[in-house]
Amino acid sequence: MLLSSWSIQPAISRTRVLQSCLSASEATRAGLLPLDHRDPFDRSLVAQAQAVPMPILSAGMILDRYDIKGW
């Protein structure tokens, strides 16, 4: 199968996975988080999880330092 003909949308539609864009307020929140964790992608996930709220599935124990529900 060619990559150009492949779409993840059908797979997402069959699951309960939600797509989310980072809002300006969530980006600001990510920038204001304590510097316990410096990975910008993880910080944006934490900011979204705090704003929505939503849990994060992660093996990264460092995320336990933030006030979010995780597995």
C-alpha positions as CSV (number, residue, x, y, z in Angstrom):
1,M,0.0,0.0,0.0
2,L,1.3,3.4,-0.9
3,L,1.7,5.9,1.9
4,S,-0.2,8.5,0.0
5,S,-3.2,6.3,-0.2
6,W,-3.2,5.4,3.5
7,S,-5.2,7.3,6.0
8,I,-5.4,7.0,9.7
9,Q,-8.9,8.5,9.8
10,P,-10.7,5.2,9.4
11,A,-8.7,3.6,12.3
12,I,-9.4,6.6,14.5
13,S,-13.1,6.5,13.6
14,R,-13.3,2.9,14.9
15,T,-11.8,3.8,18.3
16,R,-12.6,6.2,21.1
17,V,-9.5,8.2,20.4
18,L,-10.0,11.9,20.3
19,Q,-8.0,14.3,18.1
20,S,-6.9,17.5,19.7
21,C,-5.2,20.7,18.7
22,L,-3.1,22.7,21.1
23,S,-4.8,26.0,21.8
24,A,-3.0,29.2,22.5
25,S,-4.0,29.0,26.2
26,E,-2.8,25.4,26.4
27,A,0.5,26.4,24.8
28,T,0.8,29.2,27.3
29,R,0.0,26.8,30.2
30,A,2.7,24.4,28.9
31,G,5.2,27.2,29.0
32,L,4.3,28.1,32.5
33,L,4.6,24.6,33.9
34,P,7.4,23.9,36.4
35,L,10.6,22.8,34.7
36,D,10.4,19.3,36.2
37,H,10.2,18.0,32.7
38,R,11.7,19.8,29.7
39,D,10.3,17.8,26.8
40,P,8.0,20.3,25.0
41,F,5.7,17.6,23.6
42,D,5.1,16.1,27.0
43,R,4.6,19.5,28.5
44,S,1.9,20.3,25.9
45,L,0.2,16.9,26.7
46,V,0.2,17.8,30.4
47,A,-1.2,21.3,29.7
48,Q,-4.0,19.8,27.6
49,A,-4.7,17.1,30.3
50,Q,-5.0,19.8,32.9
51,A,-7.3,22.0,30.7
52,V,-9.7,19.4,29.4
53,P,-9.3,17.4,31.8
54,M,-8.3,14.1,30.4
55,P,-6.0,11.2,31.5
56,I,-2.6,10.5,30.0
57,L,-1.4,7.0,29.2
58,S,2.3,7.1,29.8
59,A,5.2,5.0,31.0
60,G,7.0,8.2,32.1
61,M,6.9,8.4,35.8
62,I,8.0,12.1,35.7
63,L,4.4,13.0,34.6
64,D,3.3,11.9,38.1
65,R,4.7,15.3,39.4
66,Y,1.9,17.1,37.7
67,D,-1.7,17.3,38.8
68,I,-3.1,15.0,36.2
69,K,-4.7,11.6,36.1
70,G,-2.6,9.0,34.3
71,W,-2.1,5.3,33.8
